[in-house]
Amino acid sequence: MTDVGPALRHRDDAEGRETLATIERTWQSPKGFFGWFTHVNHTNIGRRFVATALIFFAIAGVLGLLMRWQLSAPLNEVLDPDTYNQVMTVHGTAMMFLFAIPAMEGIAIYLVPLMIGARDMAFPRLNAFGYYVYLIGGVIFLLSLPLGIAPAAGWFNYVPLSNKEFSPGLGVDIWTTMITFIEVAALTAAVELIVTIFKLRAPGMSLNRMPIFVWAVLVMSFMILFAMPSVIVASAMLMMDRLVDTQFFVAEAGGSPLLWQHLFWFFGHPEVYIIFVPALGIVTSVVVTFAQRPVFGYTALVLALVSVGMVSFGLWVHHMYTTGLPFMGRSFFMAASAMISIPSGVQIFCWIMTLWGARIRFEVPMLWVLSFFAVFITGGLTGVMVASVPFDRQVHDTYFVVAHFHYVLVGGAVFPLMAGLYYWYPKAVGRMLSDRMGKWSVGLSFVGFNLAFFPMHQLGLEGMPRRIYTYLPEMDWGFLNQLATVGAIILAVGFGLTFWNLIYSAYRGTVADENPWNAPTLEWATTSPPLNCNFAQQPVVQDDRPLWSWPERGKRTVVGGLRTDRRETMVTTLLDARPQSVQVLPGPTPWPFVSAVAASVGFLGLIFSPWFYLIGFFGAFVTFVFWFWPRKPYRED
């Protein structure tokens, strides 16, 4: 380890420039259309995850506006009942499965190696495979709507409604197969992130020096590993009930419809926190940077994240209070549902203490975080209300639950995600987003969201059920629904401004400095956008805010000795991040894409014949052979 002044990329001597050029060639991704399908660098894959998730978010948002248009007046006929059910199902499924989790995983894939001082993810080709699975599954699922074969049983697909008797056709079959397929992408990303965080951290970055965002991603990844198999098992069982006439959920044949709810919500409620936990990490990163002080209560924040991850697996029955479960069981889950507000409150108070007395810079990312505070706390309060069995039995399946759900997810996940986009956009693109456009986006989104969803609390208390496509004039729900529709339009304009800002600023935005916010974490220690290898020389960390601790800008301790003619990154010990070995990472290849196509043939073809699964399995096996075919050994010096 050596102390260096300017980093290797700043050196003016010919040897330094030639060394950097060699490293960059080694880590460079192929160019051109066909080269796009061979990329494995985490920065490329992370950007694709986020961009694809945002496109799916926009599509799902348009579907939400269609539902609001239909409900804006009594006896409206914008959508017929079956189309409305399809739109509602695709909207909910896309938001939960195609946008929220992939967007958070995409940000994690892009940032975690940079934040921990690594050059790439632990398994780059698996990373690329996961993206292609997500892309293919998402596109096929969304195409079902214009083709008229979309599922219409809700994003939760309750049985017996989703059985063949009540949902004939291919809609539910597409839901079960594509959701199972898409969750493979989530699991691959979770495994990647866990191994990367545990074994590829920069020397000196012990567990108690990791950024809070990295802790949040680690908790999220473990939650995915434990939660996703439940929905995969449930969707596979429903798939078999429909395709090969098993009877897992058919009460008349000895099955249990309640089994579907248990399996689905054992995934479904932790899923809310899978989305929420990395958002908490984003909020901490933004608060620390714009308060320009270390986070208050680092240990308390980490323990709170872990507590949220653990307790979230004990809440799923609060979606089932009206199903006739024993009173003692409902009491246990009511207590757990109330208890999870404690670690969430701890985090809020830690953020308040970090901001207390600080000279806060009210930049656009910080404004999104302040909006998050207001909206999420409101959603948390209604969450405590619906955690109570007596109250929940009154508002169950009403628009009160719809309002609570959106306050928690949009306020607790989408607003922090927007803060993260504005905060890290300069790192990913090398240009600043428009400040003026960003402030308009925050203001319109905050006003539009509250105007759209706050009236739904009152609609629920007045008895308006969720998942209805119209209502009678004498119910007097028309005015509040009109108010909600106007709010939804304003909200769409607010988010639309951010979308336009992302595109416009990529070409016309102000060129960003390497660390425009004066942030303390390692992702800002390299160029913006990052080098192909992230770091020409891997840094050494002495505390949890290295960029504020290095004695002068650009002066850092680095590790030398990594070869320049192959993709190498440092492997460190689990707890203290002491140098242990060097990992040679694989380079670009098209085989992850080909493997994803083969697997998709198996899953999609299963809708029509079980034989397609065998064909897809065999095709995937053949592609895996080429994927893992031994490389030509490197010449050892």
C-alpha positions as CSV (number, residue, x, y, z in Angstrom):
1,M,0.0,0.0,0.0
2,T,1.3,3.4,-0.9
3,D,0.3,7.0,-0.3
4,V,-0.2,8.8,-3.6
5,G,-0.9,12.3,-4.6
6,P,-3.0,12.6,-7.7
7,A,-4.6,9.4,-8.8
8,L,-3.1,7.3,-11.6
9,R,-5.4,8.9,-14.2
10,H,-4.1,12.3,-13.3
11,R,-0.5,11.5,-13.9
12,D,1.2,13.4,-16.7
13,D,4.1,11.0,-17.2
14,A,3.9,8.7,-20.3
15,E,4.2,5.5,-18.2
16,G,1.1,6.4,-16.1
17,R,-0.9,7.3,-19.2
18,E,0.1,4.1,-20.9
19,T,-0.8,2.0,-17.9
20,L,-4.2,3.6,-17.6
21,A,-4.9,3.1,-21.3
22,T,-4.0,-0.6,-21.0
23,I,-6.3,-1.0,-18.0
24,E,-9.2,0.7,-19.8
25,R,-8.7,-1.5,-22.9
26,T,-8.8,-4.6,-20.7
27,W,-12.1,-3.5,-19.1
28,Q,-13.7,-1.9,-22.2
29,S,-17.1,-3.3,-23.5
30,P,-17.5,-4.0,-27.2
31,K,-19.2,-1.3,-29.3
32,G,-22.0,-1.6,-31.8
33,F,-25.4,-3.3,-31.9
34,F,-24.1,-6.8,-31.5
35,G,-21.6,-5.8,-28.9
36,W,-24.5,-4.5,-26.8
37,F,-25.5,-8.1,-26.1
38,T,-22.1,-9.1,-24.8
39,H,-21.7,-6.4,-22.1
40,V,-21.1,-7.6,-18.5
41,N,-19.7,-4.6,-16.7
42,H,-21.8,-3.7,-13.7
43,T,-22.2,0.0,-14.7
44,N,-23.7,-1.0,-18.1
45,I,-26.0,-3.6,-16.5
46,G,-27.0,-1.3,-13.7
47,R,-27.9,1.5,-16.1
48,R,-30.0,-0.9,-18.2
49,F,-31.9,-2.1,-15.1
50,V,-32.8,1.4,-14.0
51,A,-33.7,2.6,-17.5
52,T,-35.9,-0.4,-18.2
53,A,-37.6,-0.1,-14.9
54,L,-38.4,3.6,-15.5
55,I,-39.9,2.7,-18.9
56,F,-42.1,0.0,-17.2
57,F,-42.9,2.6,-14.5
58,A,-44.1,5.1,-17.2
59,I,-46.3,2.4,-18.9
60,A,-47.8,1.4,-15.5
61,G,-48.4,5.0,-14.7
62,V,-50.4,5.5,-18.0
63,L,-52.5,2.5,-17.0
64,G,-53.1,4.1,-13.6
65,L,-54.3,7.3,-15.4
66,L,-56.7,5.2,-17.4
67,M,-58.2,3.7,-14.3
68,R,-58.5,7.2,-12.7
69,W,-60.3,8.4,-15.9
70,Q,-62.7,5.5,-15.7
71,L,-63.5,6.3,-12.0
72,S,-63.6,10.1,-12.4
73,A,-67.4,10.0,-12.8
74,P,-70.2,7.6,-11.9
75,L,-71.3,5.1,-14.6
76,N,-68.4,6.1,-16.8
77,E,-67.8,4.0,-19.9
78,V,-64.1,4.7,-20.8
79,L,-63.2,1.1,-20.1
80,D,-65.5,-2.0,-20.1
81,P,-65.4,-4.2,-17.0
82,D,-63.0,-6.9,-18.4
83,T,-60.6,-4.3,-19.9
84,Y,-60.6,-2.4,-16.6
85,N,-59.7,-5.6,-14.7
86,Q,-56.9,-6.3,-17.2
87,V,-55.6,-2.8,-16.9
88,M,-55.7,-2.9,-13.1
89,T,-53.9,-6.3,-13.0
90,V,-51.2,-5.2,-15.3
91,H,-50.8,-1.9,-13.6
92,G,-50.3,-3.5,-10.1
93,T,-48.1,-6.3,-11.4
94,A,-45.9,-3.9,-13.4
95,M,-45.4,-1.5,-10.5
96,M,-44.5,-4.2,-8.0
97,F,-42.6,-6.8,-10.1
98,L,-41.3,-4.8,-13.1
99,F,-40.6,-1.4,-11.6
100,A,-40.0,-1.2,-7.8
101,I,-37.7,-4.1,-7.1
102,P,-35.7,-4.0,-10.4
103,A,-35.2,-0.3,-10.0
104,M,-33.8,-0.7,-6.5
105,E,-31.7,-3.6,-7.6
106,G,-30.4,-1.7,-10.7
107,I,-29.3,1.2,-8.5
108,A,-27.6,-1.3,-6.2
109,I,-25.9,-3.1,-9.1
110,Y,-24.5,0.2,-10.4
111,L,-23.4,1.7,-7.1
112,V,-22.4,-1.0,-4.7
113,P,-19.1,-1.9,-6.4
114,L,-18.2,1.8,-6.7
115,M,-19.2,2.4,-3.0
116,I,-17.1,-0.5,-1.7
117,G,-14.1,0.2,-4.0
118,A,-14.4,-2.9,-6.2
119,R,-13.9,-3.0,-10.0
120,D,-17.1,-5.1,-10.8
121,M,-19.6,-7.5,-9.4
122,A,-18.5,-10.9,-8.2
123,F,-20.2,-12.8,-11.2
124,P,-20.5,-10.4,-14.1
125,R,-22.0,-12.8,-16.6
126,L,-24.7,-13.9,-14.1
127,N,-25.5,-10.2,-13.7
128,A,-26.1,-9.9,-17.4
129,F,-28.2,-13.0,-17.5
130,G,-30.4,-11.6,-14.8
131,Y,-31.0,-8.5,-16.8
132,Y,-32.0,-10.3,-20.0
133,V,-34.4,-12.5,-18.0
134,Y,-36.0,-9.4,-16.5
135,L,-36.2,-7.7,-19.9
136,I,-37.7,-10.6,-21.8
137,G,-40.2,-11.5,-19.1
138,G,-41.3,-7.9,-18.6
139,V,-41.8,-7.3,-22.3
140,I,-43.8,-10.5,-22.8
141,F,-46.0,-9.8,-19.9
142,L,-46.8,-6.2,-21.0
143,L,-47.5,-7.3,-24.5
144,S,-50.3,-9.5,-23.2
145,L,-52.4,-6.3,-22.7
146,P,-52.5,-5.0,-26.3
147,L,-52.9,-8.6,-27.5
148,G,-56.1,-8.9,-25.3
149,I,-54.8,-11.9,-23.3
150,A,-53.7,-10.1,-20.1
151,P,-54.6,-11.5,-16.7
152,A,-57.6,-9.9,-15.0
153,A,-57.6,-11.4,-11.5
154,G,-55.6,-8.7,-9.8
155,W,-51.8,-8.5,-9.2
156,F,-52.3,-10.9,-6.2
157,N,-54.3,-13.5,-8.3
158,Y,-56.4,-14.8,-5.5
159,V,-57.9,-18.2,-5.9
160,P,-60.5,-19.4,-6.8
161,L,-60.9,-16.3,-9.0
162,S,-57.7,-17.2,-10.8
163,N,-58.6,-20.9,-11.3
164,K,-59.5,-22.1,-14.8
165,E,-63.2,-22.1,-13.9
166,F,-63.4,-18.4,-13.2
167,S,-60.5,-17.1,-15.3
168,P,-60.4,-19.1,-18.6
169,G,-57.9,-18.2,-21.3
170,L,-54.2,-17.5,-21.2
171,G,-54.2,-14.4,-18.9
172,V,-53.4,-16.0,-15.6
173,D,-51.1,-18.6,-17.3
174,I,-49.0,-15.7,-18.6
175,W,-49.0,-14.1,-15.1
176,T,-47.9,-17.3,-13.3
177,T,-45.1,-18.2,-15.8
178,M,-43.7,-14.8,-16.4
179,I,-43.7,-13.9,-12.7
180,T,-41.9,-17.1,-11.9
181,F,-39.4,-16.3,-14.7
182,I,-38.9,-12.6,-13.7
183,E,-38.2,-13.6,-10.0
184,V,-35.2,-15.6,-11.3
185,A,-33.7,-12.2,-12.2
186,A,-34.3,-10.9,-8.7
187,L,-32.7,-13.9,-7.1
188,T,-29.6,-13.7,-9.3
189,A,-29.1,-10.0,-8.4
190,A,-29.5,-10.8,-4.7
191,V,-26.8,-13.5,-4.8
192,E,-24.5,-11.2,-6.8
193,L,-24.9,-8.4,-4.3
194,I,-24.4,-10.5,-1.2
195,V,-21.2,-12.1,-2.5
196,T,-19.9,-8.7,-3.8
197,I,-20.5,-6.9,-0.5
198,F,-19.0,-9.7,1.6
199,K,-15.9,-10.4,-0.4
200,L,-15.0,-7.6,-2.8
201,R,-14.8,-4.6,-0.4
202,A,-11.8,-2.3,-0.6
203,P,-9.0,-3.1,2.0
204,G,-9.9,-1.5,5.3
205,M,-13.6,-1.3,4.6
206,S,-14.6,-3.5,7.6
207,L,-18.4,-4.1,8.1
208,N,-18.6,-1.1,10.5
209,R,-17.2,1.2,7.8
210,M,-19.6,0.3,5.0
211,P,-21.9,3.1,3.8
212,I,-25.5,2.8,5.1
213,F,-26.7,2.3,1.6
214,V,-24.6,-0.8,1.2
215,W,-26.0,-2.1,4.5
216,A,-29.5,-1.5,3.1
217,V,-28.7,-3.4,-0.1
218,L,-27.3,-6.3,1.9
219,V,-30.5,-6.5,4.0
220,M,-32.6,-6.2,0.9
221,S,-30.7,-9.0,-0.8
222,F,-31.1,-11.5,2.1
223,M,-34.8,-10.6,2.2
224,I,-35.1,-11.5,-1.5
225,L,-33.5,-14.8,-0.9
226,F,-36.0,-15.7,1.8
227,A,-39.1,-14.1,0.3
228,M,-38.9,-14.8,-3.5
229,P,-39.0,-18.6,-3.3
230,S,-42.5,-18.4,-1.6
231,V,-44.1,-16.6,-4.6
232,I,-42.2,-18.8,-7.0
233,V,-43.6,-21.9,-5.3
234,A,-47.1,-20.4,-5.2
235,S,-47.1,-19.3,-8.9
236,A,-45.7,-22.7,-9.9
237,M,-48.5,-24.5,-7.9
238,L,-51.2,-22.3,-9.5
239,M,-49.6,-22.9,-12.9
240,M,-49.8,-26.7,-12.3
241,D,-53.4,-26.4,-11.1
242,R,-54.3,-24.7,-14.4
243,L,-52.1,-26.6,-16.9
244,V,-51.8,-30.2,-15.6
245,D,-54.9,-30.3,-13.3
246,T,-53.3,-30.6,-9.9
247,Q,-55.6,-29.5,-7.0
248,F,-53.4,-27.5,-4.7
249,F,-55.9,-24.6,-4.3
250,V,-59.2,-26.4,-5.2
251,A,-61.3,-26.8,-2.0
252,E,-63.6,-29.4,-3.5
253,A,-60.7,-31.7,-4.2
254,G,-59.0,-31.2,-0.8
255,G,-56.9,-28.2,-1.7
256,S,-56.9,-24.9,0.2
257,P,-57.6,-21.5,-1.3
258,L,-56.1,-19.9,1.9
259,L,-52.8,-21.6,1.1
260,W,-52.4,-19.3,-1.8
261,Q,-52.9,-16.2,0.4
262,H,-50.4,-17.5,2.9
263,L,-47.8,-18.3,0.3
264,F,-48.4,-15.1,-1.6
265,W,-48.4,-12.7,1.3
266,F,-45.4,-14.4,2.9
267,F,-43.7,-12.9,-0.1
268,G,-46.0,-9.9,-0.6
269,H,-45.5,-8.1,2.7
270,P,-41.7,-8.5,2.9
271,E,-41.8,-7.3,-0.7
272,V,-43.0,-3.9,0.5
273,Y,-39.9,-3.7,2.7
274,I,-37.6,-5.1,0.0
275,I,-38.5,-2.0,-1.9
276,F,-38.5,0.2,1.2
277,V,-35.1,-0.8,2.7
278,P,-32.8,0.4,-0.1
279,A,-34.9,3.6,-0.2
280,L,-33.9,4.2,3.4
281,G,-30.2,3.8,2.3
282,I,-30.7,6.4,-0.4
283,V,-32.3,8.8,2.1
284,T,-29.3,8.4,4.5
285,S,-26.8,9.1,1.7
286,V,-28.7,12.3,0.7
287,V,-29.1,13.5,4.2
288,V,-25.5,13.1,5.1
289,T,-24.2,14.8,2.0
290,F,-26.5,17.8,2.2
291,A,-26.1,18.2,5.9
292,Q,-22.3,17.9,5.4
293,R,-21.9,16.0,8.6
294,P,-21.5,12.3,9.6
295,V,-24.8,10.4,10.1
296,F,-26.1,10.4,13.7
297,G,-26.5,6.9,15.1
298,Y,-24.7,4.8,12.5
299,T,-25.0,1.6,14.6
300,A,-28.7,2.4,15.4
301,L,-29.4,2.8,11.7
302,V,-27.8,-0.5,10.8
303,L,-29.7,-2.3,13.6
304,A,-32.9,-0.7,12.5
305,L,-32.4,-1.9,8.9
306,V,-31.7,-5.4,10.1
307,S,-34.8,-5.3,12.4
308,V,-37.0,-4.1,9.6
309,G,-35.8,-7.0,7.4
310,M,-36.4,-9.6,10.1
311,V,-39.8,-8.3,11.5
312,S,-41.2,-7.9,8.0
313,F,-41.5,-11.7,7.7
314,G,-43.9,-11.8,10.6
315,L,-46.6,-9.5,9.2
316,W,-48.1,-11.3,6.2
317,V,-51.4,-12.3,8.0
318,H,-52.5,-8.7,8.5
319,H,-53.6,-9.0,4.9
320,M,-55.9,-11.9,6.0
321,Y,-57.7,-10.6,9.1
322,T,-61.1,-11.2,7.5
323,T,-60.4,-14.8,6.5
324,G,-61.6,-16.4,9.7
325,L,-58.2,-17.1,11.3
326,P,-58.0,-17.8,15.1
327,F,-58.1,-14.7,17.3
328,M,-54.8,-15.5,19.0
329,G,-53.0,-15.8,15.7
330,R,-54.5,-12.5,14.5
331,S,-53.3,-10.9,17.8
332,F,-49.8,-12.0,17.2
333,F,-49.6,-10.5,13.8
334,M,-51.3,-7.3,15.0
335,A,-48.5,-6.9,17.5
336,A,-45.8,-7.6,14.9
337,S,-47.5,-5.1,12.5
338,A,-47.4,-2.4,15.1
339,M,-43.9,-3.3,16.2
340,I,-42.2,-2.7,12.8
341,S,-43.0,1.0,13.2
342,I,-40.3,1.2,16.0
343,P,-37.2,0.6,13.8
344,S,-38.7,2.9,11.1
345,G,-39.1,5.6,13.8
346,V,-35.5,5.1,15.0
347,Q,-34.3,5.9,11.5
348,I,-36.4,9.0,11.2
349,F,-35.1,10.3,14.5
350,C,-31.5,9.6,13.4
351,W,-32.1,11.6,10.2
352,I,-33.6,14.5,12.2
353,M,-30.6,14.5,14.5
354,T,-28.2,14.5,11.6
355,L,-30.0,17.5,10.1
356,W,-30.5,19.3,13.5
357,G,-28.4,22.5,13.6
358,A,-26.8,21.7,10.2
359,R,-26.5,24.2,7.4
360,I,-28.7,22.2,5.0
361,R,-28.3,22.7,1.3
362,F,-31.8,22.5,-0.2
363,E,-30.8,21.0,-3.5
364,V,-33.3,18.9,-5.5
365,P,-32.3,15.5,-4.0
366,M,-32.8,17.0,-0.5
367,L,-36.2,18.3,-1.5
368,W,-37.3,14.9,-2.7
369,V,-36.2,13.5,0.7
370,L,-38.2,16.2,2.6
371,S,-41.2,15.2,0.5
372,F,-40.5,11.6,1.5
373,F,-40.6,12.5,5.2
374,A,-44.1,14.1,4.9
375,V,-45.7,11.4,2.8
376,F,-44.1,8.4,4.4
377,I,-44.9,9.4,7.9
378,T,-48.5,9.9,6.9
379,G,-48.5,6.4,5.3
380,G,-46.9,5.0,8.5
381,L,-49.6,6.4,10.7
382,T,-52.3,4.8,8.6
383,G,-50.3,1.6,8.6
384,V,-50.5,1.5,12.4
385,M,-54.3,2.0,12.0
386,V,-54.8,-0.9,9.5
387,A,-52.5,-3.1,11.7
388,S,-55.3,-3.1,14.3
389,V,-57.7,-6.0,13.7
390,P,-60.9,-4.1,14.7
391,F,-60.1,-1.1,12.4
392,D,-58.8,-3.3,9.5
393,R,-62.0,-5.3,9.5
394,Q,-63.9,-2.1,8.8
395,V,-61.7,-0.8,6.0
396,H,-60.5,-4.1,4.5
397,D,-60.7,-4.0,0.7
398,T,-61.8,-0.4,0.6
399,Y,-60.1,2.7,-0.9
400,F,-58.6,3.4,2.6
401,V,-56.2,0.5,2.0
402,V,-55.4,1.8,-1.5
403,A,-54.5,5.2,-0.1
404,H,-52.3,3.7,2.7
405,F,-50.6,1.4,0.2
406,H,-49.7,4.2,-2.2
407,Y,-48.6,6.5,0.6
408,V,-46.2,3.9,1.8
409,L,-44.9,2.8,-1.6
410,V,-44.8,6.1,-3.5
411,G,-43.7,8.1,-0.4
412,G,-41.4,5.4,1.0
413,A,-39.9,4.2,-2.3
414,V,-40.6,6.3,-5.4
415,F,-39.7,9.7,-3.8
416,P,-36.4,8.4,-2.4
417,L,-35.8,6.8,-5.8
418,M,-36.2,10.2,-7.4
419,A,-33.8,11.7,-4.9
420,G,-31.3,9.0,-5.8
421,L,-31.7,9.7,-9.5
422,Y,-31.0,13.4,-9.0
423,Y,-28.2,12.6,-6.6
424,W,-26.3,10.0,-8.6
425,Y,-27.1,11.1,-12.2
426,P,-23.9,13.2,-12.4
427,K,-21.9,10.1,-11.4
428,A,-23.6,7.9,-14.1
429,V,-23.8,10.4,-16.9
430,G,-21.2,13.0,-16.1
431,R,-23.8,15.9,-16.4
432,M,-26.0,17.7,-13.9
433,L,-29.8,17.5,-14.1
434,S,-31.6,20.8,-14.5
435,D,-32.1,22.4,-11.1
436,R,-35.1,24.4,-12.1
437,M,-36.9,21.5,-13.8
438,G,-36.1,19.3,-10.8
439,K,-37.7,21.8,-8.4
440,W,-40.8,22.0,-10.5
441,S,-40.9,18.2,-10.6
442,V,-40.7,17.9,-6.8
443,G,-43.4,20.5,-6.2
444,L,-45.9,19.1,-8.8
445,S,-45.3,15.5,-7.7
446,F,-45.8,16.3,-4.0
447,V,-49.0,18.3,-4.6
448,G,-50.3,15.9,-7.2
449,F,-49.7,12.9,-5.1
450,N,-51.5,14.2,-2.0
451,L,-54.4,15.5,-4.1
452,A,-54.7,12.1,-5.8
453,F,-54.4,9.8,-2.8
454,F,-55.5,11.6,0.3
455,P,-59.2,11.8,-0.7
456,M,-59.1,8.0,-1.1
457,H,-58.9,7.7,2.7
458,Q,-62.3,9.4,2.9
459,L,-63.6,7.3,0.1
460,G,-62.6,4.2,2.0
461,L,-64.3,5.4,5.2
462,E,-67.4,6.1,3.1
463,G,-67.4,2.5,2.0
464,M,-66.0,2.6,-1.6
465,P,-64.6,-0.8,-2.3
466,R,-61.3,-1.3,-4.2
467,R,-61.2,-3.0,-7.5
468,I,-64.5,-1.8,-8.8
469,Y,-64.7,-0.3,-12.2
470,T,-67.7,2.1,-11.7
471,Y,-70.3,3.2,-9.1
472,L,-73.7,4.7,-8.8
473,P,-74.3,8.5,-8.6
474,E,-76.3,8.2,-5.4
475,M,-73.2,7.0,-3.6
476,D,-71.8,10.6,-3.7
477,W,-68.3,9.4,-4.4
478,G,-68.0,11.5,-7.6
479,F,-66.4,14.7,-6.3
480,L,-63.6,13.0,-4.4
481,N,-62.9,10.7,-7.4
482,Q,-62.7,13.8,-9.6
483,L,-60.3,15.4,-7.2
484,A,-58.2,12.2,-7.2
485,T,-58.1,12.2,-11.0
486,V,-57.0,15.8,-11.2
487,G,-54.2,15.0,-8.6
488,A,-53.2,12.0,-10.7
489,I,-52.8,14.2,-13.8
490,I,-50.6,16.7,-11.8
491,L,-48.6,13.8,-10.4
492,A,-48.0,12.5,-13.9
493,V,-46.8,15.9,-15.1
494,G,-44.4,16.1,-12.2
495,F,-42.9,12.7,-12.9
496,G,-42.9,13.5,-16.6
497,L,-40.7,16.5,-16.0
498,T,-38.2,14.3,-14.3
499,F,-38.3,11.9,-17.3
500,W,-37.7,14.8,-19.7
501,N,-35.0,16.1,-17.4
502,L,-33.1,12.8,-17.5
503,I,-33.2,12.8,-21.3
504,Y,-32.5,16.5,-21.9
505,S,-29.7,16.7,-19.4
506,A,-27.9,13.8,-20.9
507,Y,-27.1,16.0,-23.9
508,R,-27.5,19.6,-22.7
509,G,-26.8,19.4,-19.0
510,T,-23.9,21.2,-17.3
511,V,-20.8,19.0,-17.2
512,A,-20.4,17.7,-13.6
513,D,-17.3,17.7,-11.4
514,E,-16.1,14.4,-10.1
515,N,-17.8,15.1,-6.7
516,P,-20.3,17.9,-7.3
517,W,-22.1,17.5,-3.9
518,N,-18.9,17.0,-1.8
519,A,-20.1,13.6,-0.8
520,P,-18.1,11.3,1.5
521,T,-18.3,7.9,-0.1
522,L,-16.1,6.1,-2.6
523,E,-18.2,6.2,-5.7
524,W,-17.2,9.9,-5.9
525,A,-13.5,9.1,-5.8
526,T,-13.4,8.2,-9.5
527,T,-14.3,10.0,-12.7
528,S,-17.9,10.8,-13.7
529,P,-18.9,8.6,-15.5
530,P,-16.6,6.1,-13.9
531,L,-13.6,4.5,-15.6
532,N,-14.3,1.1,-17.3
533,C,-12.5,-0.5,-14.4
534,N,-14.0,1.9,-11.8
535,F,-10.7,2.5,-10.1
536,A,-7.3,2.5,-11.8
537,Q,-5.8,1.6,-8.4
538,Q,-8.0,0.1,-5.6
539,P,-8.3,2.5,-2.7
540,V,-7.7,1.7,1.0
541,V,-10.3,2.9,3.5
542,Q,-9.7,4.1,7.1
543,D,-13.3,5.1,8.1
544,D,-16.9,5.3,6.9
545,R,-16.4,8.6,5.1
546,P,-13.1,8.3,3.2
547,L,-13.4,11.3,0.9
548,W,-13.9,13.6,3.9
549,S,-10.9,12.0,5.7
550,W,-8.3,12.0,3.0
551,P,-6.0,14.9,3.9
552,E,-6.5,16.7,0.6
553,R,-8.6,16.3,-2.5
554,G,-7.2,13.6,-4.7
555,K,-4.7,12.3,-2.0
556,R,-5.5,8.7,-1.1
557,T,-4.0,5.4,-0.1
558,V,-4.2,2.7,-2.8
559,V,-3.2,-0.9,-3.4
560,G,-0.9,-1.7,-6.2
561,G,0.0,-5.0,-7.8
562,L,-3.1,-5.8,-9.8
563,R,-2.4,-6.8,-13.4
564,T,-3.4,-4.6,-16.3
565,D,-3.8,-7.2,-19.0
566,R,-6.8,-9.1,-17.4
567,R,-9.8,-8.2,-15.3
568,E,-8.7,-8.4,-11.7
569,T,-10.2,-7.2,-8.5
570,M,-9.2,-7.5,-4.9
571,V,-10.8,-10.2,-2.6
572,T,-10.8,-9.3,1.1
573,T,-11.8,-11.0,4.3
574,L,-15.4,-11.0,5.5
575,L,-15.3,-8.9,8.6
576,D,-12.2,-6.7,8.5
577,A,-11.7,-6.5,4.7
578,R,-8.0,-7.5,4.8
579,P,-6.5,-8.4,1.4
580,Q,-6.9,-12.1,0.8
581,S,-6.5,-12.9,-2.9
582,V,-7.1,-11.6,-6.4
583,Q,-10.2,-12.6,-8.4
584,V,-9.9,-12.8,-12.2
585,L,-13.3,-11.8,-13.7
586,P,-14.7,-13.0,-17.0
587,G,-15.0,-10.6,-19.9
588,P,-17.8,-9.8,-22.5
589,T,-19.7,-12.7,-24.0
590,P,-23.1,-13.2,-25.7
591,W,-23.9,-16.4,-23.9
592,P,-25.9,-14.9,-21.0
593,F,-28.3,-13.4,-23.5
594,V,-28.6,-16.7,-25.4
595,S,-29.2,-18.5,-22.1
596,A,-31.9,-16.1,-21.2
597,V,-33.6,-16.6,-24.6
598,A,-33.5,-20.4,-24.2
599,A,-34.9,-20.2,-20.7
600,S,-37.7,-17.9,-21.8
601,V,-38.7,-20.4,-24.5
602,G,-39.1,-23.0,-21.8
603,F,-41.2,-20.8,-19.5
604,L,-43.4,-19.2,-22.2
605,G,-43.9,-22.4,-24.1
606,L,-45.0,-24.1,-20.9
607,I,-48.3,-22.2,-21.3
608,F,-49.0,-24.3,-24.4
609,S,-47.3,-27.6,-23.6
610,P,-45.2,-29.1,-20.9
611,W,-42.8,-30.3,-23.6
612,F,-41.6,-26.8,-24.2
613,Y,-40.2,-26.8,-20.7
614,L,-37.9,-29.7,-21.6
615,I,-36.9,-28.0,-24.8
616,G,-36.1,-24.8,-23.0
617,F,-34.2,-26.7,-20.2
618,F,-32.1,-28.5,-22.7
619,G,-31.4,-25.3,-24.7
620,A,-30.4,-23.5,-21.5
621,F,-28.1,-26.4,-20.5
622,V,-26.3,-26.2,-23.9
623,T,-25.8,-22.5,-23.6
624,F,-24.5,-22.9,-20.1
625,V,-21.9,-25.3,-21.4
626,F,-20.6,-22.6,-23.8
627,W,-21.0,-19.9,-21.0
628,F,-18.7,-21.8,-18.6
629,W,-16.4,-23.3,-21.2
630,P,-12.8,-23.0,-19.8
631,R,-11.0,-19.9,-21.0
632,K,-7.6,-19.9,-22.5
633,P,-5.2,-19.7,-19.5
634,Y,-3.5,-16.4,-18.9
635,R,0.2,-16.3,-19.3
636,E,1.7,-16.2,-15.8
637,D,4.6,-13.9,-15.4
